[in-house]
Amino acid sequence: MSAPVTDRWSSSSRPGDPASTTASTRRSSFLRPGDPTSTTAPRWVRWPEAHTLADGSQSLPAHAARIGYGADYNPEQWPEEVWAEDMRLMREAGVNIVSVGIFSWALLQPTPDSWDFGWLDRAIDLLHANGIAVDLATATASPPPWLTELHPEVLPVNRVGETIWPGGRQQWRPTSPVFRRYALALVEKMAERYADHPALSMWHISNELGCHNVYDFSDDAAAAFRTWLEHRYGTLAELNRAWGTAFWSQNYSSWSQILPPRLAATHPNPTQQLDFARFSSDALKDYLVAEREILRRTTPEVPITTNFMVMGETRGMDYADWAAEVDLVSNDHYLLVADPAAFEELSFSANLTGQIAGRAPWFLMEHSTSAVNWQPVNQAKTPGQLRRDSLTHLAHGADAICFFQWRQSLAGAEKFHSAMLPHAGENSSVFRSVARFGGELARLAEVAGSRTKQARIGILFDWDSWWASELDSHPTELLRYKAEAMAWYTAALANGLQADIVPARSVLTGHGLAGYDVVIAPMLYVVPQPLADALADYAMSGGHLVVGVFSGIADADDHIHPGGYPGAFRELLGVRAEEFGGLLAGQTVQLSGDLPAGSTGSLLTHDITVSADVEVLARFADGPFPGVPAVTSRVVNTGSGGRASFVATMLDPDALVALVGRFAAAADIVSPLPDAVHGTVQLAVRHTDSQEYLFYINHSAQVVTVDLTTADGALVAVDLGGSTLTAGSLTLPATGVAVLGRSRTAARS
């Protein structure tokens, strides 16, 4: 272990002793929920200036167009003699950026009063000498054993009062002032030491915040929850109103009586549960801001990010709310091999990440080259899948494609997780694929900086509705919010159409609905009046609003909108329901009307009646409410042509495809793809002022030919990747992706 050191790249250094941390960085200050603390415009990686590399060649200038390519790099897991081989193989693979130091706190600070930066200094110097930029982590993701031994009060507590013990990772409370004191001292030490290092291109705050500690029920969390609630409600009277505490004798007469929704004899208060979900997301966001402020104060020119986890059922963090707190959006994404719609979920998540980023470029921080280690069964990716998965993220706006991790570990919990350099070494199909793809990204450099093209269909996505719709004590506990949103997205793809996944909060911030001809609100359970008004204005102004089942039910406090369902949308839609008809798992109801023969609904139904001006497109043929309308549509403004439609059940995939196709056709939305490849090939578009980049993505394991004879403008190959382009067609291999370009002027003509 080396002695404490001073910063080699700046003239001054301040002590990093936790006791010296300023009061402002120790403070746990929970802002009013939803209030942004930063409106900084998106920035991008600060690429290093051109310099002479170890082999005598010259690196790219900082302003050169490039797509980031790399991985998490953990040199501390390997003897230093291995590092030279890492550099050689990174250069061979085309790696230009790596994330360093993510889980290194215990090595950087071996004891409370000692530091050892020597190994990290040497690793970063070596990376810079080889032309590889550094995304430097603050190393706070997992505390060292000495900290949890010295301060066991930083450990999280679950809802039944059990302590989450060390031995894994992220064993810390987001609201612990003790943890913050030590963690922020480390951040300050890192910022001061590496502020002027020429390789430092981006700061990486913590890692996957909330992956394992989003819900903490400790006394620290209880105290912070009360503070958050005081900011949100102001008075106990207002909290009691919002929480409906007259029910079950829950009225609070002191803030000190309020607890997180720990294990209770029966169902905890639903608004308490919803607010705790909001608070837990805000608590992590507040911690993110605390680290960010130290970094901005010390290194204002270095962009800051943290890796989101827009993937699968990860739902504890409202990333649409977090996006304003970072300089650029980053995301981790992993496929769930047991999910038959795994690729559609990847496309959905990449799309949503791009919309969270405001359609600006974003950074894919982690995905896998092949199998992962943490699923019940971990399957290797098929040939071509690494490329397809990566380019799908690129198609939806990612200007950096990175993996976990560079070199596959020999020990630890993730030793069977794939990497760019696997256990088999460079003489392996995975590394050959990695190196081949690195060369391809270099050829795609001109795409960097372009933005994703807005679709004409928007699908609203809302974390409040996700959290609240799946609470207990509902008409059914079988509803899955993400699955329903995914079903609508998949139906659009099956029609050969692109749809944007639009965060619902953007509707209330002056963004969101402009430019969309059709807006779909699947299971939008929580609808505050301002959101209801904004969606009604959209329809009255000429848009087509499509409202899905179990929508408009509750306000922001999870109180029912009275007068009948679907509550907030009842008058706009011209429909009214008095009862829900829940269906058992596997049970379906038949539908009749203007849908494909044999169409069915599942999980939930409504007993709706309609006003005279409502068109009934389909009815329930059996089930709890035979003969009752199931799908309706109403013109809400004859002058603008605005329309509002309602779907009173979960439609089967074929019925949903037909309905989306009908609504798209009514809005004159035509697929740019021939009918023969709908549902097999996805087309995503990025553009600059003068150029469009068209990504043709083959979802299937079969060779597919796309007829291009009706395409607007001359299409030229940017990168075919094994595809074949002729004057009138494009042939894509199994899981193949081709990138074509054309002038935007030609596309408009």
ZAMARGU-4260 file (C-alpha; in steps of 0.2 Angstrom, whole numbers, plus 5000, padded with zeros to 4 digits):
<rodrens>
0) 5000/5000/5000 | 5007/5017/4996 | 5006/5032/5007 | 4994/5046/5004 | 4998/5055/4989
5) 4995/5072/4981 | 4987/5076/4964 | 5000/5074/4950 | 4990/5084/4938 | 4984/5100/4948
10) 4993/5112/4959 | 4982/5110/4974 | 4975/5096/4984 | 4963/5096/4999 | 4962/5083/5012
15) 4949/5069/5009 | 4946/5065/5027 | 4927/5062/5030 | 4928/5074/5045 | 4933/5088/5034
20) 4918/5086/5022 | 4908/5102/5021 | 4891/5104/5029 | 4883/5106/5012 | 4889/5089/5006
25) 4884/5081/5022 | 4867/5088/5021 | 4853/5076/5016 | 4841/5089/5007 | 4826/5082/4999
30) 4819/5094/4987 | 4800/5095/4983 | 4796/5080/4972 | 4798/5084/4954 | 4807/5100/4956
35) 4823/5100/4944 | 4839/5106/4951 | 4847/5107/4934 | 4842/5112/4917 | 4859/5110/4909
40) 4857/5105/4890 | 4864/5088/4885 | 4883/5087/4883 | 4893/5073/4876 | 4909/5064/4880
45) 4924/5076/4881 | 4936/5066/4870 | 4955/5068/4873 | 4965/5080/4863 | 4976/5072/4849
50) 4992/5066/4856 | 5006/5054/4851 | 5003/5036/4857 | 5014/5023/4864 | 5017/5015/4847
55) 5021/5032/4839 | 5005/5034/4830 | 4993/5049/4833 | 4977/5048/4841 | 4961/5056/4833
60) 4958/5074/4837 | 4945/5078/4850 | 4932/5085/4838 | 4933/5069/4826 | 4917/5060/4823
65) 4917/5043/4832 | 4905/5031/4840 | 4911/5026/4858 | 4916/5008/4859 | 4922/4999/4875
70) 4917/4991/4891 | 4919/4992/4910 | 4938/4989/4913 | 4943/4982/4930 | 4963/4981/4929
75) 4963/4979/4948 | 4957/4961/4946 | 4973/4957/4936 | 4992/4957/4938 | 4999/4972/4930
80) 5009/4962/4918 | 4992/4958/4910 | 4988/4976/4907 | 5000/4977/4892 | 4990/4963/4883
85) 4974/4972/4887 | 4980/4988/4878 | 4986/4978/4863 | 4969/4969/4861 | 4959/4984/4865
90) 4968/4993/4851 | 4965/4978/4839 | 4946/4978/4844 | 4944/4997/4841 | 4940/5001/4859
95) 4941/5020/4862 | 4933/5022/4879 | 4932/5011/4895 | 4924/5014/4912 | 4936/5012/4926
100) 4936/5011/4945 | 4918/5006/4947 | 4920/4994/4962 | 4937/4999/4968 | 4933/5009/4984
105) 4941/4995/4995 | 4957/4996/4986 | 4958/5015/4984 | 4954/5018/5003 | 4960/5002/5011
110) 4957/5009/5029 | 4948/5025/5035 | 4963/5035/5035 | 4974/5029/5021 | 4973/5030/5002
115) 4981/5020/4988 | 4979/5028/4970 | 4995/5022/4963 | 4988/5007/4953 | 4974/5018/4946
120) 4986/5031/4941 | 4996/5019/4932 | 4981/5011/4923 | 4974/5028/4918 | 4991/5033/4911
125) 4992/5017/4901 | 4975/5019/4894 | 4979/5037/4889 | 4996/5032/4881 | 4986/5020/4870
130) 4973/5032/4865 | 4958/5026/4876 | 4947/5038/4884 | 4942/5036/4902 | 4925/5036/4909
135) 4930/5037/4928 | 4918/5031/4941 | 4917/5039/4958 | 4920/5021/4965 | 4905/5024/4978
140) 4894/5009/4972 | 4899/4997/4985 | 4907/5002/5002 | 4922/4993/5008 | 4921/4980/5023
145) 4929/4992/5035 | 4915/5005/5033 | 4901/4993/5036 | 4911/4986/5051 | 4914/5003/5058
150) 4897/5009/5054 | 4884/4995/5052 | 4870/5008/5053 | 4874/5012/5034 | 4867/4995/5030
155) 4849/4994/5022 | 4834/4986/5030 | 4820/4977/5021 | 4802/4979/5024 | 4801/4965/5037
160) 4816/4973/5047 | 4830/4962/5041 | 4847/4970/5039 | 4854/4968/5021 | 4872/4962/5026
165) 4888/4964/5016 | 4895/4951/5005 | 4887/4957/4989 | 4886/4974/4982 | 4877/4991/4985
170) 4875/4987/5004 | 4871/5005/5009 | 4856/5016/5013 | 4853/5030/5000 | 4847/5041/5015
175) 4862/5037/5027 | 4871/5053/5032 | 4885/5042/5038 | 4887/5034/5021 | 4886/5050/5012
180) 4900/5058/5023 | 4912/5044/5018 | 4906/5042/5000 | 4906/5061/4996 | 4924/5062/5004
185) 4929/5049/4991 | 4921/5058/4977 | 4930/5074/4982 | 4947/5065/4983 | 4944/5057/4966
190) 4939/5074/4958 | 4954/5083/4965 | 4966/5070/4960 | 4960/5067/4942 | 4953/5084/4937
195) 4967/5088/4925 | 4971/5071/4918 | 4970/5072/4899 | 4962/5055/4898 | 4947/5060/4909
200) 4932/5061/4897 | 4917/5058/4908 | 4912/5055/4926 | 4902/5040/4930 | 4893/5043/4947
205) 4891/5027/4957 | 4884/5012/4947 | 4867/5007/4943 | 4860/5017/4957 | 4845/5008/4965
210) 4849/4991/4957 | 4849/4982/4974 | 4845/4996/4987 | 4831/5006/4980 | 4819/5002/4994
215) 4826/5004/5011 | 4815/5004/5026 | 4827/5009/5040 | 4826/5022/5053 | 4836/5034/5041
220) 4824/5031/5027 | 4809/5034/5039 | 4816/5051/5044 | 4820/5056/5026 | 4803/5050/5021
225) 4795/5062/5033 | 4805/5076/5027 | 4800/5072/5009 | 4782/5071/5014 | 4783/5088/5023
230) 4790/5096/5007 | 4776/5087/4997 | 4761/5091/5007 | 4766/5105/5019 | 4754/5101/5033
235) 4748/5085/5041 | 4730/5089/5037 | 4735/5089/5018 | 4744/5073/5020 | 4729/5065/5029
240) 4718/5071/5015 | 4729/5064/5002 | 4732/5047/5010 | 4714/5045/5015 | 4718/5041/5033
245) 4700/5042/5038 | 4700/5024/5032 | 4705/5011/5045 | 4708/5024/5058 | 4725/5030/5051
250) 4724/5048/5054 | 4741/5055/5059 | 4743/5069/5072 | 4762/5070/5072 | 4775/5068/5058
255) 4784/5056/5069 | 4770/5043/5068 | 4773/5041/5049 | 4783/5026/5044 | 4788/5018/5027
260) 4776/5004/5022 | 4784/4991/5032 | 4776/4974/5034 | 4759/4977/5040 | 4745/4965/5046
265) 4735/4968/5030 | 4737/4979/5015 | 4746/4995/5018 | 4739/5012/5014 | 4740/5013/4994
270) 4744/5031/4994 | 4758/5028/5007 | 4765/5014/4995 | 4764/5025/4980 | 4772/5040/4989
275) 4786/5028/4996 | 4790/5023/4978 | 4791/5041/4973 | 4802/5045/4988 | 4813/5031/4985
280) 4817/5036/4967 | 4819/5054/4974 | 4831/5048/4988 | 4843/5040/4975 | 4841/5056/4964
285) 4846/5067/4978 | 4861/5056/4981 | 4866/5057/4963 | 4864/5076/4964 | 4875/5076/4980
290) 4889/5068/4970 | 4886/5078/4955 | 4888/5095/4964 | 4906/5090/4970 | 4911/5085/4953
295) 4904/5100/4945 | 4912/5112/4957 | 4929/5104/4954 | 4928/5099/4936 | 4915/5110/4928
300) 4921/5105/4910 | 4919/5086/4912 | 4902/5079/4908 | 4893/5069/4921 | 4883/5053/4919
305) 4876/5038/4928 | 4870/5022/4921 | 4851/5020/4921 | 4843/5003/4919 | 4829/5005/4907
310) 4826/4987/4904 | 4814/4973/4909 | 4804/4975/4925 | 4817/4987/4933 | 4805/5001/4938
315) 4810/5008/4955 | 4819/5024/4947 | 4809/5037/4937 | 4822/5040/4925 | 4812/5053/4915
320) 4813/5063/4931 | 4832/5059/4933 | 4837/5064/4916 | 4839/5083/4919 | 4852/5079/4933
325) 4865/5072/4921 | 4874/5080/4907 | 4871/5065/4896 | 4860/5050/4898 | 4868/5032/4899
330) 4859/5016/4900 | 4862/4997/4904 | 4852/4984/4895 | 4852/4965/4896 | 4840/4953/4887
335) 4830/4941/4897 | 4832/4925/4887 | 4816/4917/4894 | 4806/4931/4887 | 4799/4926/4870
340) 4798/4945/4865 | 4816/4948/4871 | 4821/4958/4856 | 4805/4968/4855 | 4809/4973/4874
345) 4826/4978/4869 | 4819/4989/4855 | 4806/4996/4867 | 4819/5000/4880 | 4831/5008/4868
350) 4817/5018/4861 | 4812/5024/4878 | 4830/5028/4883 | 4831/5039/4867 | 4815/5048/4872
355) 4821/5051/4890 | 4837/5059/4882 | 4826/5070/4872 | 4831/5061/4856 | 4849/5067/4859
360) 4863/5055/4858 | 4865/5044/4873 | 4878/5031/4880 | 4875/5012/4880 | 4885/5009/4896
365) 4883/4990/4897 | 4875/4976/4888 | 4882/4958/4885 | 4893/4951/4871 | 4885/4934/4875
370) 4878/4925/4890 | 4875/4933/4907 | 4877/4924/4924 | 4862/4930/4934 | 4847/4922/4925
375) 4841/4904/4930 | 4847/4898/4913 | 4860/4909/4904 | 4861/4906/4885 | 4875/4912/4873
380) 4870/4924/4859 | 4868/4917/4842 | 4879/4922/4828 | 4876/4940/4823 | 4866/4944/4838
385) 4879/4954/4846 | 4879/4965/4831 | 4860/4966/4829 | 4858/4970/4848 | 4871/4984/4847
390) 4865/4992/4831 | 4847/4992/4838 | 4853/5003/4852 | 4863/5014/4839 | 4847/5015/4828
395) 4838/5022/4843 | 4851/5036/4847 | 4865/5027/4856 | 4882/5036/4851 | 4892/5024/4862
400) 4891/5005/4862 | 4899/4997/4878 | 4899/4980/4887 | 4901/4973/4904 | 4915/4969/4904
405) 4932/4970/4895 | 4941/4954/4902 | 4930/4940/4909 | 4933/4938/4927 | 4941/4922/4934
410) 4933/4924/4951 | 4918/4932/4959 | 4899/4932/4956 | 4901/4937/4938 | 4915/4925/4932
415) 4902/4917/4920 | 4896/4933/4913 | 4902/4935/4895 | 4915/4949/4891 | 4923/4957/4876
420) 4938/4946/4880 | 4932/4929/4886 | 4940/4915/4896 | 4945/4907/4879 | 4955/4923/4875
425) 4958/4931/4859 | 4957/4915/4849 | 4938/4914/4851 | 4922/4918/4841 | 4917/4931/4854
430) 4933/4941/4852 | 4933/4940/4834 | 4915/4946/4833 | 4920/4960/4845 | 4935/4966/4834
435) 4925/4964/4818 | 4911/4975/4826 | 4924/4988/4832 | 4929/4990/4814 | 4911/4992/4808
440) 4908/5006/4821 | 4923/5015/4815 | 4915/5015/4797 | 4899/5021/4805 | 4907/5036/4813
445) 4897/5048/4802 | 4881/5043/4811 | 4887/5050/4827 | 4879/5066/4832 | 4863/5063/4822
450) 4847/5062/4831 | 4833/5050/4831 | 4818/5054/4819 | 4802/5057/4828 | 4788/5044/4824
455) 4770/5049/4820 | 4764/5037/4834 | 4768/5041/4852 | 4765/5028/4867 | 4764/5036/4884
460) 4775/5029/4898 | 4772/5034/4916 | 4781/5028/4931 | 4767/5033/4943 | 4755/5022/4934
465) 4768/5008/4933 | 4770/5009/4952 | 4751/5012/4957 | 4743/5000/4944 | 4752/4985/4951
470) 4748/4988/4969 | 4737/4976/4979 | 4718/4978/4983 | 4714/4981/4965 | 4701/4973/4953
475) 4715/4961/4948 | 4733/4959/4953 | 4737/4951/4936 | 4739/4967/4927 | 4757/4971/4921
480) 4760/4989/4916 | 4776/4987/4906 | 4768/4971/4897 | 4753/4981/4891 | 4764/4996/4885
485) 4775/4983/4876 | 4760/4975/4868 | 4755/4991/4859 | 4773/4995/4854 | 4774/4977/4847
490) 4758/4980/4837 | 4765/4995/4829 | 4781/4986/4824 | 4770/4972/4817 | 4762/4985/4806
495) 4779/4990/4800 | 4777/5007/4809 | 4789/5015/4822 | 4781/5022/4838 | 4790/5033/4851
500) 4789/5028/4869 | 4785/5045/4877 | 4787/5049/4895 | 4771/5055/4901 | 4779/5069/4912
505) 4785/5077/4896 | 4767/5081/4892 | 4767/5093/4906 | 4783/5101/4903 | 4780/5109/4886
510) 4786/5094/4876 | 4779/5077/4871 | 4764/5078/4860 | 4768/5090/4846 | 4770/5081/4829
515) 4761/5065/4834 | 4746/5060/4824 | 4741/5046/4836 | 4745/5045/4855 | 4741/5029/4864
520) 4739/5029/4883 | 4740/5011/4889 | 4735/5008/4906 | 4737/5026/4911 | 4730/5023/4929
525) 4736/5039/4937 | 4730/5054/4928 | 4731/5071/4938 | 4719/5084/4931 | 4733/5094/4922
530) 4738/5078/4912 | 4719/5074/4908 | 4717/5092/4902 | 4733/5091/4891 | 4728/5075/4883
535) 4710/5082/4880 | 4718/5097/4872 | 4728/5086/4861 | 4713/5077/4854 | 4703/5093/4852
540) 4717/5100/4842 | 4716/5086/4829 | 4726/5072/4837 | 4719/5054/4840 | 4720/5049/4858
545) 4719/5030/4861 | 4715/5026/4879 | 4719/5008/4885 | 4710/4998/4899 | 4712/5003/4917
550) 4716/5021/4912 | 4710/5037/4920 | 4706/5028/4936 | 4715/5039/4949 | 4722/5056/4953
555) 4740/5060/4959 | 4735/5054/4976 | 4728/5038/4970 | 4710/5043/4974 | 4697/5037/4962
560) 4690/5050/4949 | 4672/5048/4954 | 4657/5047/4943 | 4661/5031/4934 | 4676/5024/4924
565) 4687/5028/4915 | 4686/5043/4927 | 4697/5057/4920 | 4694/5052/4902 | 4675/5048/4904
570) 4668/5064/4896 | 4681/5065/4882 | 4678/5047/4877 | 4659/5047/4879 | 4659/5031/4888
575) 4655/5026/4906 | 4658/5010/4916 | 4651/5006/4933 | 4660/4989/4936 | 4676/4980/4932
580) 4675/4962/4926 | 4691/4953/4931 | 4696/4938/4922 | 4706/4923/4929 | 4723/4919/4923
585) 4721/4911/4906 | 4703/4915/4904 | 4698/4925/4889 | 4682/4933/4882 | 4677/4933/4864
590) 4675/4949/4854 | 4664/4953/4839 | 4664/4967/4827 | 4677/4975/4817 | 4691/4965/4823
595) 4699/4949/4816 | 4688/4933/4818 | 4692/4925/4835 | 4698/4940/4843 | 4699/4940/4862
600) 4701/4950/4878 | 4709/4945/4894 | 4713/4950/4912 | 4700/4964/4914 | 4684/4971/4906
605) 4672/4985/4908 | 4653/4986/4908 | 4653/5002/4898 | 4638/5012/4891 | 4641/5025/4877
610) 4634/5041/4872 | 4625/5043/4855 | 4640/5050/4846 | 4651/5036/4850 | 4656/5023/4836
615) 4656/5005/4843 | 4670/4995/4834 | 4669/4979/4844 | 4658/4971/4858 | 4661/4958/4871
620) 4652/4942/4864 | 4653/4933/4881 | 4661/4934/4898 | 4655/4946/4912 | 4647/4958/4901
625) 4641/4950/4885 | 4635/4963/4871 | 4643/4977/4880 | 4655/4989/4869 | 4673/4983/4870
630) 4682/4995/4858 | 4674/5013/4854 | 4679/5028/4845 | 4672/5046/4845 | 4675/5062/4835
635) 4678/5075/4848 | 4680/5090/4837 | 4673/5090/4819 | 4682/5105/4814 | 4700/5098/4818
640) 4695/5080/4816 | 4701/5076/4833 | 4696/5059/4840 | 4697/5049/4856 | 4696/5030/4857
645) 4694/5017/4871 | 4699/4999/4873 | 4690/4991/4887 | 4701/4975/4889 | 4718/4968/4885
650) 4717/4963/4867 | 4725/4948/4860 | 4740/4952/4849 | 4731/4949/4832 | 4717/4960/4837
655) 4729/4974/4844 | 4739/4973/4827 | 4723/4976/4817 | 4717/4990/4828 | 4734/4999/4828
660) 4733/4997/4809 | 4716/5004/4808 | 4720/5019/4818 | 4736/5022/4808 | 4727/5021/4792
665) 4714/5034/4798 | 4728/5046/4801 | 4736/5042/4784 | 4751/5034/4793 | 4759/5022/4780
670) 4773/5010/4783 | 4789/5013/4773 | 4791/4994/4773 | 4782/4982/4761 | 4769/4972/4769
675) 4779/4956/4767 | 4791/4960/4781 | 4780/4969/4793 | 4783/4961/4810 | 4800/4954/4804
680) 4810/4970/4799 | 4810/4985/4810 | 4815/5002/4802 | 4822/5015/4813 | 4829/5032/4807
685) 4842/5044/4813 | 4845/5061/4804 | 4855/5077/4803 | 4849/5093/4794 | 4855/5086/4777
690) 4856/5067/4779 | 4845/5052/4785 | 4852/5035/4791 | 4840/5021/4789 | 4843/5005/4800
695) 4834/4990/4793 | 4834/4977/4807 | 4829/4959/4805 | 4821/4952/4820 | 4821/4935/4814
700) 4833/4920/4812 | 4828/4919/4794 | 4835/4928/4778 | 4823/4942/4773 | 4822/4952/4757
705) 4815/4970/4758 | 4808/4977/4742 | 4815/4995/4741 | 4806/5000/4724 | 4794/5011/4733
710) 4807/5020/4745 | 4808/5039/4743 | 4825/5045/4737 | 4841/5036/4732 | 4847/5024/4746
715) 4865/5020/4747 | 4875/5008/4758 | 4883/5016/4774 | 4886/4999/4781 | 4878/4982/4775
720) 4886/4970/4788 | 4883/4955/4777 | 4867/4961/4768 | 4866/4963/4750 | 4859/4980/4742
725) 4853/4980/4724 | 4844/4994/4714 | 4827/4987/4720 | 4830/4976/4736 | 4839/4973/4752
730) 4843/4956/4758 | 4846/4954/4776 | 4854/4939/4784 | 4847/4931/4799 | 4847/4944/4813
735) 4855/4955/4801 | 4856/4974/4801 | 4860/4986/4786 | 4862/5005/4788 | 4858/5015/4772
740) 4859/5033/4769 | 4850/5046/4759 | 4848/5065/4757 | 4834/5072/4767 | 4830/5083/4752
745) 4828/5067/4741 | 4817/5060/4755 | 4805/5075/4755 | 4804/5076/4736
</rodrens>
